[in-house]
Amino acid sequence: MRQDASGHPVPDARALLPRRSPPAPGAAVVVLHGGQATSERRTRSWQAAALRMDPFVRAVTAGLPRQDVLVAQVRYRLRGWNGHRDDPVRDARQALDELAELAGPVPTVLLGHSMGGRAALRAAGHPQVRAVVALAPWWPPGEPVEQLAGRHVLALHGDRDRVTSPAETADCVRRARRTAARAGMAVIGGGDHAMLRRPGLWHRTAAAVVAHLLDPEGTPDPLPGDCYGAGDFPVL
């Protein structure tokens, strides 16, 4: 893989992988899978982190409130976040630039799991982005939230997650309320990091939240109001 002058990998393929392409997109959903803290290995479509998002792509597509919504995934160059390089963020921003070239300035919801949730959060300042939906996100203490100004952010996190921290996710959501248009969280009771426990609930809830964010007037919010309150986040 080629590198730039700073040693960062240079993309040699398009970062946006459309899964559903209407003739004249009026909105978009972009899916970002998980990865590893550090890895120089190239991503492959058959790795578990990527395959884990296929049911979400199907659920989101089936639940779309409109027929003009493009659904796509981000192709990472490498599997790792890789410290200050933030490699998946570069890929996410490139994918959003490609989306703008393909469809124009359409409102976009980012749906990311684990490392993909972190990349989505960091990329939320892109002009295309209206909202971020994060599944068991990797949001370490101090993750920036200023880029969420005017955006919506919603996190779902399992209470049995032993890989990323529900408490750190809750802290990030609360900090995001200072800048985001709306920020909320719900806890998946019995949910694990891989989302293999209660998978139907993960898929249905994520798809319903995305549909609401795409069409807030015509599609009701599937989550209880406590998700956006000052107290403890509700358990589903």
N, C-alpha and C positions, 0 to 999 in steps of 0.2 A: 504494500500500500504506500502511495506517495505521501510525503510530508512537506509542510510548509517550512518557512525559515525558523519558526519557533519550535519545530519538532512535532507539531500537531498533525494527525492524519488528515489528508486531503480527500474529500469524497470522490470516489471513482464511479458512483452510481447514484441514481436519484434516491432521495430519502423518503419520498411520499409514495406509498403503495396503495392505490385505490382498490377498495373492495366492492364498492357500489358507486357507480358513476352515472347519475342522471344527466340528461342532455344539457340542462341549464341549471346548475346548482344554485340554490338560494341560501344554503346553510351547509355546515359540515360538522362531522364528528371525526376526531383524529385519535387513534388508540396507540398507547405507548406501553410496551411490556416491560417487565423487570429485567434485572441483570445482576451484576456483581460490583462490589466496592472497587475492586482492582482486577482488571484483566485486559490483556492486549490481544486476546483471541478474537477472531472475527465472528460476528453473529451468523447464525444459520437459522433458516425458517423452521427447522425441525427440533430446535432446542426447546426444552420444557417451558422456559419462561415465555417464549413466543407462542407456543401451542396453547398455553394456559389462557390466552386472551381470545382464542377462537370462539368459545361459547359466548363471550361478551359481545363480540362482533355480531354473531347471529342474533342474540337477544336484542341488542340495540337496533339492528336493522329491522327486525320483526316489529319492534315497538315504535318506529318512527312516526311522529304525528303528521308528517308531510312527505310527499313523494319526491320533493326536489332536494333532498338532503344527501350530500356525498358522504360516504363512509370510507375511511382510509386508515392505514397504519403507518407508523414511522419505522423506517429501516435504519437501525444503528450500524455504524461502521464496526464498532468494537463492543464487547460484552460489558466492559467495565466503566464505572464513573471516572476513575483514574484521577483522584485528588483534585487539584485546582484546575485541571484541564476541563472538567465537566463535559466529557465527550458527548454524552447523550443530549445535553442541552444544545450543543452545536447542531446535532442531527435534527432535533425537534424544530429549531429555528429554520434550518434549511427546508424541512418539510413544509413548514408554514409559508415560507417564501414561494415554494413550488405550488402550494395550494392557491396562493394569491395570483400566480401566473395562470394557473389552470381555470380558476373559477371567479377571479376577481375578489373584491373585499367582502366576503361572506362571513356572517357571524359563525364562530367555531367553538365547539365544546371539546376540550381535551379530556380524555379518559385514560388515566395512567395507573398502573399497579407497581407498588414497591419503588424501585429505582425510577420507573416510568412516571410515578406520581411526583417524584422529586424533580425530574426533568420538566414535567408539565407545569409545576409550580414556578420554576425558574423561567420558563418560556411564556408565562402568562401575560407578560407585558407586550407581546407581539400584537400589532394592530388587528390581526384576524381574530384574536381570542376574546370570547365573551365569558367563558366559564371554565372552571377546572373541576373535574370529578376525580377524586383520588381514592384508590382501593389499597388498604393496608400500606399507606405511603411510608417511604423512608424520609422523614423530615427531622433531621437532627436539630438539637437546640441551636437557636440563632438563625435558622433558615430565613432568608429575606422575604418580606411580604409586601414591600412598597410597590412592587410591580403589579399587585392585585388591584390597584386603584380602579374603581368602576367595574370590576369583574365580580363574578360570583364564584365561590369556592365551597365545595362540599366533600367531606371525607367520610368513608365507611371503613371501620377498623374492627377486626375480630378481637374479642377479649381473651382469646387463647393464643394470640400471636406471640411467638417467641423469637421472631427475627427482627421485626421493627416494633416500635413502642407506641401503643395506643395513647399513653400519657403525653409523649412528645407530640403526637398528632394533635391532641386536644389543645396543648399549649400553643401550637402554631395557629390553629383555627382561632383561638381567642385573640392572639396578637393580630391576626389578619383583619379582625373586625374594625381595627383603627383605620384601615384603608379600603378594604373591599366593599363592594356594594352590598353584599350579604355573605356571611360565612357561617357554616354549620357542620355538624358531625353527628353520626349515629353509630352505635356500637352493634356489631353482629354478635349476638349471644352464642357462645360456643364456636365462633369463627376462628380459623387458623390463618397463617400467613399465605399459604398456597391456595386458600379459598376452596379447599376440597371438602370441608365440613359445611353443611347447609349450602351447597352450591346453588340450588335453585333460588334461595333467598338473595344471595349475592347477585346472580344474573338478573332476576326480576327487578330488584331494587335499583341497581345501576341503570338498567334500561329505562325504568320509569323516571328516574331523576334526570337522565339525559333528555328524555322526551319533554319533560316539564321545562327544562332550561331552553330547549329549542322553541317551545311554544307556551310561554308562561300564562298567556291569556286563555288558551283553549285546553290545556292539559294541566290538571291539578297536581300540586306538589304531593308526592306519595309519602312524604315524611312528616312526622308529628311536629308541631310548633316548637316543642322543647328542644329540637335539634338546633334551634337558632337562639335559644334563651341563655340566660346568665348562669343557670344552675348546671347540675350534672347532665351529661348528654344521655339521651334515652337508649335503652337496649332493645333491639328488635328481636 
